[in-house]
């Protein structure tokens, strides 16, 4: 028996399950983005968070966010875009930055009572003046109305319509014309897409996916997340550009025709459609 020697159990390495062994907030977001096959530009386009801020957050630099409230909002938005639960990330951020911002306390009840305006008695002088004005106005209206009765009676006879025995037409709203009434848009309208435009319908049939759609001028038509069962229709005079975050969850109809491309789950697809499609432009 040797004195001072360590047992084998003392020399075995132990697993570190502390908070420090977990990836940081920025590192977790970066790893999730990489697993989703997205670039920083893709995430910036989907969330409208500037590229510089995305880079800073992934490097655990939250100063460009402009405060804890904005930083927590950016973390939540980025986590959803890369299919990550934001709650553990927000809890870790709060623990590392002094806790969640406290809500602004409501004003005490006694302060509300103190600023309540005092009740005042009725202003009888104003009430009497209003009553006198009302009486004078009524008398003047009666005199004026009495002098016009004869002329009004003649006008009504001259402008009266001849009675008709035919069935009255169904009343329609004023100033309405049959050509002005437009049908409500529906999903079935994709089957009657106009020939002089390009019409693209995007449906999340097998899961959720973020999508981005732009017109031929590069103007953003939509940028956000489609949940399973949601559908969006885009139309332009010549071209529609699409970015699909999870193309395997999407079904496309272009100019009234179903697109049969075999998109893979989790794949990011960049597509362009024109008036001559359903072939990709």
PLY file of the C-alpha trace (Angstrom):
ply
format ascii 1.0
element vertex 281
property float x
property float y
property float z
element edge 280
property int vertex1
property int vertex2
end_header
0.00 0.00 0.00
1.54 3.27 -1.13
0.77 6.49 0.63
-0.27 9.51 -1.42
-1.00 7.61 -4.66
-4.16 8.36 -6.59
-6.75 5.70 -7.32
-7.74 4.99 -10.96
-11.08 6.66 -10.30
-9.30 9.92 -9.42
-7.41 9.95 -12.72
-10.41 9.34 -15.04
-11.53 12.42 -17.00
-14.97 13.70 -16.13
-17.56 15.11 -18.53
-18.20 18.83 -18.24
-21.96 19.47 -18.30
-21.70 23.04 -17.05
-23.12 26.09 -18.82
-19.68 26.88 -20.25
-19.63 23.60 -22.21
-22.71 24.58 -24.22
-22.30 26.58 -27.43
-22.82 30.31 -27.08
-25.90 32.06 -28.47
-24.11 33.21 -31.60
-22.37 29.87 -32.12
-25.68 27.98 -31.78
-27.31 30.23 -34.40
-24.35 29.80 -36.77
-24.38 25.99 -36.42
-28.15 25.83 -37.03
-27.83 28.05 -40.13
-25.08 25.82 -41.51
-27.15 22.69 -40.91
-30.07 24.31 -42.76
-27.83 25.00 -45.76
-28.38 28.76 -45.57
-25.93 31.59 -46.09
-25.86 34.80 -44.07
-27.32 36.57 -47.11
-30.21 34.07 -47.21
-30.99 34.58 -43.53
-30.71 38.38 -43.89
-33.14 38.36 -46.82
-35.61 36.12 -44.96
-35.55 38.07 -41.67
-34.70 41.61 -42.89
-31.93 41.75 -40.29
-28.90 43.48 -41.80
-26.01 41.27 -42.85
-23.59 43.12 -40.57
-25.83 42.50 -37.55
-26.20 38.78 -38.42
-22.40 38.45 -38.58
-22.04 40.32 -35.27
-24.62 38.18 -33.45
-23.04 34.94 -34.69
-19.79 36.27 -33.23
-21.60 36.97 -29.90
-21.23 40.72 -30.41
-24.61 42.25 -29.57
-23.58 45.92 -29.37
-24.69 46.70 -32.99
-28.25 45.66 -32.01
-28.73 48.88 -30.07
-29.83 47.45 -26.72
-31.11 44.32 -24.98
-34.65 44.67 -26.29
-33.49 44.77 -29.93
-30.90 42.04 -29.34
-33.56 39.68 -27.92
-35.82 40.43 -30.88
-33.04 39.67 -33.38
-32.16 36.41 -31.59
-35.80 35.29 -31.70
-36.14 36.17 -35.41
-32.89 34.49 -36.46
-33.64 31.35 -34.44
-37.00 30.90 -36.18
-35.41 31.40 -39.60
-32.93 28.54 -39.00
-35.58 26.27 -37.38
-34.23 26.63 -33.83
-36.20 27.03 -30.59
-35.50 30.63 -29.43
-36.42 30.07 -25.75
-33.12 28.44 -24.59
-31.11 31.05 -26.51
-33.02 33.92 -24.92
-32.59 32.39 -21.46
-28.84 32.07 -22.00
-28.63 35.66 -23.31
-30.53 36.95 -20.26
-28.26 35.02 -17.90
-25.14 36.47 -19.55
-26.43 40.06 -19.84
-28.00 40.83 -16.49
-31.42 39.21 -16.88
-34.50 40.03 -18.88
-35.38 43.76 -19.06
-37.92 44.62 -16.38
-41.28 45.93 -17.62
-42.13 49.55 -16.95
-44.15 49.65 -13.70
-47.71 50.92 -13.91
-48.52 54.22 -12.25
-49.75 53.80 -8.66
-53.48 54.05 -8.10
-53.18 57.08 -5.85
-51.39 59.01 -8.63
-54.21 58.29 -11.03
-56.68 59.53 -8.45
-54.59 62.65 -7.85
-54.59 63.74 -11.50
-58.29 63.06 -11.98
-60.01 66.39 -12.83
-62.28 67.89 -10.23
-66.02 67.73 -10.76
-67.73 71.02 -11.38
-71.34 72.03 -11.19
-73.45 72.58 -14.33
-72.97 75.83 -16.22
-76.52 77.19 -16.16
-75.60 80.33 -18.12
-74.39 78.34 -21.10
-77.45 76.09 -20.93
-79.81 79.09 -21.04
-77.97 80.61 -24.02
-78.16 77.30 -25.90
-81.91 77.03 -25.19
-82.59 80.57 -26.47
-80.61 79.93 -29.67
-82.55 76.70 -30.24
-85.93 78.46 -29.86
-84.94 81.27 -32.25
-83.70 78.76 -34.79
-86.90 76.70 -34.60
-89.10 79.78 -35.11
-87.06 80.95 -38.09
-87.15 77.48 -39.67
-90.95 77.29 -39.24
-91.48 80.67 -40.96
-89.14 79.79 -43.81
-90.73 76.38 -44.26
-94.27 77.84 -44.35
-93.40 80.23 -47.21
-92.03 77.41 -49.38
-94.92 74.91 -49.07
-96.70 76.04 -52.28
-93.65 75.91 -54.51
-92.55 72.56 -53.08
-95.97 71.06 -53.81
-95.78 72.18 -57.47
-92.28 70.77 -57.81
-93.36 67.40 -56.46
-96.19 67.13 -58.99
-93.97 68.13 -61.91
-91.25 65.64 -60.99
-93.42 62.74 -59.92
-93.02 59.51 -61.85
-95.94 57.94 -63.71
-97.21 54.85 -61.84
-96.20 51.60 -63.53
-97.74 48.16 -63.24
-94.52 46.34 -64.16
-92.49 44.53 -61.52
-89.89 46.89 -59.97
-86.33 46.14 -60.76
-84.08 44.83 -58.04
-82.35 47.82 -56.39
-78.65 48.15 -56.92
-76.11 50.31 -55.00
-75.71 53.88 -56.23
-73.06 54.63 -58.84
-72.47 50.90 -59.38
-72.04 49.38 -62.81
-71.89 45.71 -63.78
-68.39 46.21 -65.13
-67.20 47.74 -61.83
-67.96 44.65 -59.76
-64.88 42.45 -59.37
-64.95 38.85 -58.12
-63.18 38.02 -54.90
-59.77 36.41 -55.54
-59.50 32.71 -54.70
-57.00 29.89 -55.03
-58.93 28.53 -58.04
-58.12 31.74 -59.95
-54.68 30.30 -60.72
-56.32 28.08 -63.34
-57.39 31.20 -65.27
-54.08 33.06 -65.12
-53.87 35.95 -67.63
-51.72 35.31 -70.70
-50.01 38.72 -70.61
-48.59 38.21 -67.09
-46.65 35.61 -65.13
-48.58 34.12 -62.19
-46.88 31.96 -59.54
-48.66 30.19 -56.68
-46.51 28.86 -53.80
-48.10 26.36 -51.36
-46.46 24.81 -48.27
-47.98 21.33 -48.56
-45.40 19.16 -46.76
-44.16 21.49 -44.01
-43.13 25.06 -43.40
-40.59 27.02 -45.40
-39.46 30.63 -45.65
-39.74 32.11 -49.13
-38.69 35.30 -50.88
-40.39 36.65 -54.04
-39.36 39.66 -56.19
-40.78 41.22 -59.37
-38.85 42.05 -62.56
-37.64 45.34 -61.02
-36.23 43.57 -57.96
-39.01 44.92 -55.73
-39.83 42.59 -52.83
-43.28 41.02 -53.19
-43.03 38.79 -50.10
-40.33 37.80 -47.62
-41.30 35.55 -44.75
-42.26 32.11 -43.44
-45.05 29.97 -44.92
-46.55 27.54 -42.41
-47.84 24.15 -43.52
-51.10 24.64 -45.41
-50.40 28.31 -46.25
-50.39 29.56 -49.85
-49.23 32.75 -51.60
-49.84 33.91 -55.18
-47.52 36.41 -56.95
-48.05 38.15 -60.29
-45.89 40.39 -62.47
-45.91 41.70 -66.03
-42.80 39.75 -67.08
-40.85 37.89 -64.35
-41.04 36.53 -60.77
-37.85 35.55 -58.89
-38.18 33.05 -56.02
-35.96 31.77 -53.21
-37.29 28.68 -51.40
-35.70 27.92 -48.02
-37.04 24.33 -47.92
-37.98 23.49 -51.48
-39.05 19.94 -50.58
-42.04 21.32 -48.64
-43.28 23.52 -51.51
-45.69 22.86 -54.41
-45.59 25.38 -57.30
-48.17 26.33 -59.92
-46.88 28.61 -62.68
-49.30 30.21 -65.17
-51.98 27.70 -64.14
-49.74 24.60 -64.55
-48.28 22.40 -61.81
-44.47 22.29 -61.62
-43.30 18.67 -61.26
-39.66 19.36 -60.23
-38.35 16.87 -57.66
-37.24 19.29 -54.95
-35.35 17.69 -52.05
-36.32 18.34 -48.39
-34.18 21.07 -46.86
-32.79 22.19 -50.23
-32.54 25.93 -50.99
-33.75 26.67 -54.54
-33.45 29.92 -56.52
-36.00 30.00 -59.36
-37.14 32.46 -62.04
-40.41 32.19 -63.96
-41.64 34.23 -66.96
-44.77 34.48 -69.09
-43.64 31.61 -71.33
-43.18 29.12 -68.48
-43.86 26.50 -66.77
-40.24 25.92 -67.71
-37.74 27.69 -65.46
-36.58 30.95 -67.05
0 1
1 2
2 3
3 4
4 5
5 6
6 7
7 8
8 9
9 10
10 11
11 12
12 13
13 14
14 15
15 16
16 17
17 18
18 19
19 20
20 21
21 22
22 23
23 24
24 25
25 26
26 27
27 28
28 29
29 30
30 31
31 32
32 33
33 34
34 35
35 36
36 37
37 38
38 39
39 40
40 41
41 42
42 43
43 44
44 45
45 46
46 47
47 48
48 49
49 50
50 51
51 52
52 53
53 54
54 55
55 56
56 57
57 58
58 59
59 60
60 61
61 62
62 63
63 64
64 65
65 66
66 67
67 68
68 69
69 70
70 71
71 72
72 73
73 74
74 75
75 76
76 77
77 78
78 79
79 80
80 81
81 82
82 83
83 84
84 85
85 86
86 87
87 88
88 89
89 90
90 91
91 92
92 93
93 94
94 95
95 96
96 97
97 98
98 99
99 100
100 101
101 102
102 103
103 104
104 105
105 106
106 107
107 108
108 109
109 110
110 111
111 112
112 113
113 114
114 115
115 116
116 117
117 118
118 119
119 120
120 121
121 122
122 123
123 124
124 125
125 126
126 127
127 128
128 129
129 130
130 131
131 132
132 133
133 134
134 135
135 136
136 137
137 138
138 139
139 140
140 141
141 142
142 143
143 144
144 145
145 146
146 147
147 148
148 149
149 150
150 151
151 152
152 153
153 154
154 155
155 156
156 157
157 158
158 159
159 160
160 161
161 162
162 163
163 164
164 165
165 166
166 167
167 168
168 169
169 170
170 171
171 172
172 173
173 174
174 175
175 176
176 177
177 178
178 179
179 180
180 181
181 182
182 183
183 184
184 185
185 186
186 187
187 188
188 189
189 190
190 191
191 192
192 193
193 194
194 195
195 196
196 197
197 198
198 199
199 200
200 201
201 202
202 203
203 204
204 205
205 206
206 207
207 208
208 209
209 210
210 211
211 212
212 213
213 214
214 215
215 216
216 217
217 218
218 219
219 220
220 221
221 222
222 223
223 224
224 225
225 226
226 227
227 228
228 229
229 230
230 231
231 232
232 233
233 234
234 235
235 236
236 237
237 238
238 239
239 240
240 241
241 242
242 243
243 244
244 245
245 246
246 247
247 248
248 249
249 250
250 251
251 252
252 253
253 254
254 255
255 256
256 257
257 258
258 259
259 260
260 261
261 262
262 263
263 264
264 265
265 266
266 267
267 268
268 269
269 270
270 271
271 272
272 273
273 274
274 275
275 276
276 277
277 278
278 279
279 280
